[in-house]
């Protein structure tokens, strides 16, 4: 609501802000709130607590994949939150339809198909943050700092494409945009076919890189893992 008032004041001075109208900006902010389920989660905190307290030993002695187990828990939690957050979309469509226009059917299908990529990237990112618990006792300050940075460059506060030059370049280099900014642009139908295809291809490359990095760190640190205490 605060951001709506802020942008309302801005658009009283201009009709167009870096390619955004007031309607498209409000639509962007609404979709940020909806896609929050794909870009957030406390999986890293819970995994880090288990590593710190030695509870992962309970998983390591069982015929179950620890990372697979947490991915299923993460996915269940995210899908449940997605259903709850649908109320945001329904509210704006019914109460303020002028601010949220639905995309064409083909773009909406691409948007839905891209959400699993955002979820997978979010999970891998959370697991990488959790691995800090192998190095330090408490990762809360690291998790908070990295969470703020990733949220900013994902386009949580403002769209990546209206950031100042150097921040925009950083945002487009990092993978965080594929959690929020890129899927929202798909939903709004503002990407041409070449940008859409290249964005999907780059996001898949990032997924491969992050999966490799996650598996490498997991195997590396597990060799040095010690369960001390209870």
C-alpha positions in Angstrom: 0.0 0.0 0.0 2.9 2.4 0.8 4.4 1.7 -2.6 1.1 2.4 -4.3 1.0 5.9 -2.6 4.7 6.5 -3.6 4.1 5.6 -7.2 0.8 7.5 -7.3 2.7 10.7 -6.2 5.3 10.0 -8.9 2.8 9.5 -11.7 1.0 12.7 -10.8 4.1 14.4 -12.3 4.7 12.1 -15.3 2.5 9.9 -17.5 5.4 7.5 -18.2 8.3 6.4 -16.0 11.1 4.5 -17.9 8.5 2.7 -20.0 6.0 2.1 -17.2 2.6 3.6 -16.8 0.9 3.8 -13.4 -1.3 0.8 -14.3 1.6 -1.4 -15.4 3.7 -0.4 -12.3 0.8 -1.3 -9.9 0.4 -4.5 -11.9 4.1 -5.2 -11.3 3.9 -4.6 -7.6 0.8 -6.9 -7.2 2.7 -9.7 -9.1 5.7 -9.2 -6.8 3.4 -9.9 -3.8 2.0 -12.9 -5.5 5.3 -14.4 -6.7 6.8 -13.8 -3.2 6.1 -17.5 -2.6 8.6 -18.4 -5.4 11.3 -16.0 -4.2 11.2 -16.5 -0.4 11.3 -19.2 2.1 13.0 -20.3 5.4 14.4 -23.5 4.1 18.0 -22.1 4.5 17.3 -21.3 8.2 15.9 -24.7 9.0 18.6 -26.6 7.1 21.3 -24.5 8.8 19.8 -25.3 12.2 19.9 -29.0 11.5 23.5 -28.8 10.3 24.5 -26.7 13.4 22.8 -29.0 15.8 24.0 -32.2 14.1 20.5 -33.3 13.3 21.4 -34.1 9.7 23.0 -37.3 11.1 19.5 -38.7 11.4 19.1 -38.4 7.6 22.6 -39.5 6.6 22.1 -43.0 8.2 18.8 -43.5 6.4 18.2 -44.5 2.7 16.9 -41.1 1.9 18.3 -38.1 0.1 18.7 -35.2 2.5 18.5 -32.6 -0.3 15.6 -34.4 -1.9 13.7 -34.5 1.4 14.1 -30.8 1.9 13.1 -30.1 -1.7 9.9 -31.9 -1.2 9.2 -30.0 2.0 10.1 -26.7 0.3 7.9 -27.4 -2.7 4.9 -28.4 -0.5 5.3 -25.2 1.5 5.7 -23.0 -1.6 2.6 -24.5 -3.3 0.5 -24.0 -0.2 1.5 -20.4 0.0 0.9 -19.9 -3.7 -2.8 -21.0 -3.2 -3.1 -18.5 -0.3 -1.5 -15.7 -2.4 -3.9 -16.2 -5.2 -6.3 -14.2 -3.1 -4.2 -11.1 -3.9 -4.7 -11.6 -7.6 -8.4 -12.3 -7.2 -8.9 -9.2 -5.1 -7.2 -6.9 -7.6 -9.0 -8.4 -10.6 -12.4 -8.0 -8.9 -11.9 -4.7 -7.1 -9.4 -2.9 -9.3 -9.5 -4.5 -12.7 -7.9 -1.5 -14.4 -4.6 -2.1 -12.6 -4.2 -5.8 -13.4 -5.0 -7.0 -16.9 -4.5 -10.6 -17.7 -2.0 -11.6 -20.4 -2.8 -13.6 -23.6 -3.3 -17.3 -23.1 0.0 -18.3 -24.6 2.0 -15.9 -22.5 0.1 -17.0 -19.4 1.0 -20.6 -20.2 4.7 -19.6 -20.5 4.4 -17.7 -17.2 3.0 -20.8 -15.4 5.7 -23.0 -17.0 8.4 -20.7 -15.8 7.4 -20.7 -12.2 9.0 -24.2 -11.5 12.3 -22.7 -12.7 11.9 -19.8 -10.2 11.1 -22.3 -7.4 14.1 -24.5 -8.3 16.4 -21.6 -8.4 15.1 -20.4 -5.0 15.6 -23.8 -3.4 19.2 -24.1 -4.7 19.9 -20.6 -3.5 18.5 -21.4 -0.1 20.6 -24.6 0.2 23.7 -22.7 -0.7 23.1 -20.2 2.0 22.4 -23.1 4.5 25.8 -24.6 3.7 27.4 -21.6 5.4 26.5 -23.5 8.6 29.4 -25.9 7.8 31.8 -22.9 8.2 30.2 -20.7 10.9 28.1 -21.3 14.0 25.3 -18.9 13.3 24.3 -17.8 9.7 21.5 -15.5 10.6 23.4 -12.3 9.8 24.6 -13.8 6.5 21.2 -15.1 5.6 19.5 -11.7 6.3 22.2 -9.8 4.3 22.1 -12.1 1.3 18.3 -12.2 1.5 18.1 -8.4 1.3 20.6 -8.3 -1.6 18.9 -11.1 -3.6 15.4 -9.5 -3.0 16.6 -6.2 -4.2 18.2 -7.6 -7.4 15.2 -9.8 -8.0 13.1 -6.7 -8.4 11.2 -6.8 -5.2 11.2 -3.1 -4.5 11.5 -1.7 -8.0 11.8 -3.3 -11.4 15.4 -4.2 -12.4 15.1 -2.3 -15.7 14.5 1.1 -14.0 17.5 0.8 -11.6 20.4 3.2 -12.1 22.9 2.0 -14.8 25.5 0.1 -12.7 22.8 -1.5 -10.5 20.8 -2.5 -13.6 23.9 -4.2 -15.1 24.5 -6.1 -11.9 20.9 -7.1 -11.7 20.9 -8.5 -15.2 24.1 -10.4 -14.6 22.9 -12.1 -11.4 20.4 -15.0 -11.4 18.0 -13.4 -8.9 15.9 -11.6 -11.6 14.5 -15.0 -12.6 12.7 -15.4 -9.3 10.6 -12.2 -9.7 11.4 -9.7 -12.4 11.6 -12.0 -15.4 8.4 -14.0 -14.7 6.5 -10.8 -14.1 7.7 -9.4 -17.4 6.4 -12.6 -19.0 3.1 -12.1 -17.3 2.9 -8.5 -18.5 3.7 -9.6 -22.0 6.4 -6.9 -22.5 9.1 -9.3 -23.7 9.6 -10.0 -27.4 10.2 -13.5 -28.5 14.0 -13.3 -28.7 14.2 -11.8 -25.2 11.9 -14.5 -23.9 13.8 -17.4 -25.4 17.2 -16.0 -24.4 16.0 -15.3 -20.9 14.7 -18.9 -20.5 17.9 -20.3 -21.9 20.1 -18.2 -19.5 17.9 -19.1 -16.5 18.4 -22.8 -17.3 22.1 -22.3 -17.6 22.1 -20.7 -14.2 20.1 -23.7 -12.8 22.8 -26.1 -14.1 25.6 -24.0 -12.6 23.9 -23.7 -9.2 23.1 -27.4 -9.1 26.7 -28.3 -9.8 27.9 -25.8 -7.2 25.4 -27.0 -4.6 26.3 -30.7 -5.1 30.1 -29.9 -5.1 29.8 -28.0 -1.8 27.6 -30.6 -0.2 30.0 -33.4 -1.0 33.0 -31.4 0.0 31.7 -30.2 3.3 30.0 -33.5 4.2 33.5 -35.2 4.2 34.5 -32.8 7.0 31.2 -32.9 8.9 31.3 -33.9 12.6 28.2 -34.5 14.7 29.1 -33.5 18.2 26.7 -33.5 21.1 23.4 -35.2 21.6 
